[in-house]
Amino acid sequence: MTTMTTKRWICESCGFIYDPAEGDPDGGIAPGTPFEEIPEDWYCPVCGARKRDFVPYEED
């Protein structure tokens, strides 16, 4: 069972995976921050895509 805090999200533009356990320290997002709590003006640290360009990452 996946909870909101452990769900990972993938950038549709470049494939970067946001992992809440790691956060995005360079982007000002502390480890442990759920994707839903990231500010709307945050962007992908790899390609610069907007937060809305991310979708839930489903592991196979």
Sequence and secondary structure as in RCSB ss.txt:
>XXXX:A:sequence
MTTMTTKRWICESCGFIYDPAEGDPDGGIAPGTPFEEIPEDWYCPVCGARKRDFVPYEED
>XXXX:A:secstr
   TTT  EEETTT  EE TTT BGGGTB TT  GGGS TT B TTT  BGGGEEE    
